[in-house]
Amino acid sequence: MSEENAQPEQATEKTKKAENAAGKEAKKEMPQGPEYTGYDADFFVAAQDLLNAVGKLDQAGYFLEDVSCIDMQEGFQVVYHFDRFDQPGRVGIRVMISRENPEIPSIYDIYPGAAWHERECFDFFGVRFKGHPNLLPLLLAPDHDGPPPLLKEESALKDLHQIYPDRTHSSVSVDSQEFIQAITNCSNKPSRDQS
């Protein structure tokens, strides 16, 4: 190999090492949540407390990111993600409901944008949102008569401890100091732009 050809290879190798080092340094500087979740706060809430919890988040200036559902051994876990535009404070609310009676209050009256998300959960999991103004199929054909398409086979269902191994799964009272302080502290953190 000539000396001319060796220099570009050495330069390329140095460039790769510099890029790898810069990438590792950037990963160190990326803001991380309290754990690997990406949440500043994450709570299990009883179904009867959902509207109270969501109302408190709305009053604290949170917007609804999405509503989703997980089919589990214990039933369905309906998951709500909230955040703020100008301040950190991503909050997850998780509600367990039974498979035999998959019904939960609709949050449409507080966050009208939830209508589409709730309809999607109804389509794919059969979860009924009590008080929803238009709980009709969103993505499935209106005449779909089979089971909801995202239900898992019994053998594929995981339990709470498999999915969340290092945490408690008991519901928190939304009137508790723990809940109020967590959403208040999240909303009082400095702006993301300042970090």
C-alpha positions as CSV (number, residue, x, y, z in Angstrom):
1,M,0.0,0.0,0.0
2,S,1.4,3.4,-0.9
3,E,1.8,6.2,1.7
4,E,-0.8,8.3,-0.1
5,N,-3.5,5.6,0.5
6,A,-2.5,5.0,4.1
7,Q,-3.1,8.7,5.1
8,P,-6.8,8.7,4.2
9,E,-7.4,5.5,6.1
10,Q,-5.7,6.9,9.2
11,A,-7.7,10.1,8.9
12,T,-10.9,8.0,8.5
13,E,-10.0,6.0,11.6
14,K,-9.3,9.2,13.6
15,T,-12.6,10.6,12.4
16,K,-14.5,7.5,13.5
17,K,-12.9,7.6,16.9
18,A,-13.7,11.3,17.4
19,E,-17.4,10.7,16.3
20,N,-17.7,7.8,18.7
21,A,-16.3,9.8,21.6
22,A,-18.6,12.8,20.7
23,G,-21.6,10.4,20.6
24,K,-20.8,8.9,24.0
25,E,-20.3,12.4,25.5
26,A,-23.6,13.6,24.0
27,K,-25.4,10.6,25.5
28,K,-24.0,11.5,28.9
29,E,-25.4,15.0,28.6
30,M,-28.9,14.0,27.5
31,P,-31.4,14.6,30.2
32,Q,-32.8,11.5,31.8
33,G,-36.0,10.9,33.8
34,P,-35.9,9.5,37.3
35,E,-35.5,6.0,35.7
36,Y,-35.5,4.6,32.2
37,T,-39.2,5.5,31.8
38,G,-39.0,9.1,30.5
39,Y,-41.4,10.2,33.1
40,D,-40.9,12.7,35.9
41,A,-43.8,11.1,37.7
42,D,-45.7,7.9,37.0
43,F,-48.7,6.7,39.1
44,F,-51.2,3.9,39.3
45,V,-54.7,5.4,39.9
46,A,-58.0,3.7,40.7
47,A,-60.6,4.0,37.9
48,Q,-62.9,5.9,40.2
49,D,-60.2,8.5,40.8
50,L,-59.2,9.0,37.2
51,L,-61.3,12.1,36.5
52,N,-60.1,13.7,39.7
53,A,-56.4,13.0,38.8
54,V,-56.9,14.2,35.2
55,G,-58.7,17.4,36.4
56,K,-55.7,18.2,38.7
57,L,-53.3,17.7,35.8
58,D,-55.4,20.0,33.6
59,Q,-55.5,22.7,36.4
60,A,-51.7,22.4,36.7
61,G,-51.3,23.2,33.0
62,Y,-50.6,19.8,31.5
63,F,-51.8,18.7,28.0
64,L,-52.7,15.1,27.0
65,E,-50.1,13.4,24.8
66,D,-51.9,10.1,24.3
67,V,-54.1,7.3,25.7
68,S,-53.1,3.7,25.1
69,C,-53.9,0.3,26.5
70,I,-52.0,-2.9,27.5
71,D,-53.6,-6.3,27.6
72,M,-52.2,-8.0,30.7
73,Q,-52.9,-11.0,33.0
74,E,-54.6,-8.8,35.5
75,G,-56.8,-7.1,32.9
76,F,-56.4,-4.0,30.8
77,Q,-54.0,-1.3,31.8
78,V,-55.1,2.0,30.3
79,V,-52.2,4.4,30.2
80,Y,-52.4,8.2,29.9
81,H,-49.4,10.4,29.2
82,F,-49.4,14.1,30.1
83,D,-46.7,16.8,29.6
84,R,-46.3,20.6,29.3
85,F,-45.2,22.7,26.4
86,D,-42.9,25.1,28.2
87,Q,-41.8,23.2,31.3
88,P,-40.6,19.7,32.0
89,G,-42.9,17.4,33.9
90,R,-44.0,14.3,31.9
91,V,-46.6,12.4,34.0
92,G,-47.9,8.9,33.4
93,I,-51.3,7.8,34.8
94,R,-52.0,4.0,34.8
95,V,-55.4,2.5,35.5
96,M,-56.1,-1.2,35.8
97,I,-59.6,-2.4,34.7
98,S,-61.0,-5.9,34.5
99,R,-61.2,-7.9,31.4
100,E,-64.8,-9.0,32.3
101,N,-66.0,-5.4,32.5
102,P,-63.6,-3.3,30.5
103,E,-65.1,0.1,31.3
104,I,-63.4,3.3,32.5
105,P,-64.6,6.9,32.6
106,S,-64.0,9.0,29.5
107,I,-61.7,12.1,30.0
108,Y,-63.3,13.7,27.0
109,D,-65.0,16.5,29.1
110,I,-61.6,17.6,30.4
111,Y,-59.5,16.9,27.4
112,P,-61.6,16.8,24.2
113,G,-58.6,15.5,22.2
114,A,-58.9,12.2,24.1
115,A,-61.9,11.3,21.9
116,W,-59.7,9.9,19.1
117,H,-57.4,8.0,21.5
118,E,-60.3,6.5,23.4
119,R,-62.0,5.4,20.2
120,E,-58.7,3.7,19.2
121,C,-58.5,1.8,22.5
122,F,-62.2,0.8,22.0
123,D,-61.4,-0.5,18.5
124,F,-58.3,-2.5,19.3
125,F,-59.0,-3.7,22.9
126,G,-62.8,-3.4,23.4
127,V,-62.4,-0.9,26.3
128,R,-65.5,1.1,26.8
129,F,-65.1,4.8,27.9
130,K,-68.2,5.7,29.9
131,G,-69.5,9.2,28.9
132,H,-67.7,9.3,25.6
133,P,-69.9,11.3,23.2
134,N,-69.2,9.2,20.1
135,L,-67.7,5.8,20.9
136,L,-67.9,4.3,17.4
137,P,-65.2,2.4,15.5
138,L,-62.4,4.7,14.4
139,L,-60.0,2.5,12.4
140,L,-61.9,-0.8,12.1
141,A,-64.8,-1.3,9.7
142,P,-68.2,-0.5,11.3
143,D,-69.3,-4.1,10.6
144,H,-66.3,-5.7,12.2
145,D,-67.7,-8.6,14.3
146,G,-64.6,-10.4,15.4
147,P,-62.7,-9.9,18.7
148,P,-60.7,-6.7,19.1
149,P,-57.5,-7.3,17.1
150,L,-54.9,-6.4,19.7
151,L,-56.1,-8.8,22.4
152,K,-53.3,-11.2,23.3
153,E,-53.6,-15.0,23.6
154,E,-53.7,-16.2,27.2
155,S,-50.2,-17.7,27.0
156,A,-48.7,-14.3,25.8
157,L,-50.1,-12.2,28.6
158,K,-47.6,-10.8,31.1
159,D,-48.3,-9.7,34.6
160,L,-47.5,-6.4,36.3
161,H,-44.4,-7.7,38.0
162,Q,-43.0,-8.9,34.7
163,I,-43.5,-5.5,33.0
164,Y,-42.6,-3.3,36.1
165,P,-40.4,-5.5,38.2
166,D,-39.0,-2.9,40.6
167,R,-42.0,-0.9,41.6
168,T,-45.2,-0.9,43.6
169,H,-48.4,-1.4,41.7
170,S,-50.9,-0.1,44.3
171,S,-53.0,2.9,43.4
172,V,-52.1,6.3,44.9
173,S,-54.8,8.6,46.2
174,V,-55.0,11.6,43.9
175,D,-55.7,13.8,46.9
176,S,-52.6,12.6,48.7
177,Q,-49.6,14.9,49.2
178,E,-47.5,12.5,47.2
179,F,-49.6,13.0,44.0
180,I,-50.2,16.7,44.4
181,Q,-46.6,17.5,45.3
182,A,-45.3,15.4,42.3
183,I,-47.4,17.2,39.7
184,T,-46.7,20.5,41.3
185,N,-43.0,20.0,41.5
186,C,-43.0,18.8,37.9
187,S,-44.7,21.9,36.8
188,N,-42.4,24.2,38.7
189,K,-39.1,22.9,37.2
190,P,-37.2,25.2,34.9
191,S,-38.1,25.4,31.2
192,R,-36.6,22.7,29.0
193,D,-35.1,25.5,26.9
194,Q,-32.9,26.5,29.9
195,S,-31.5,23.0,30.4
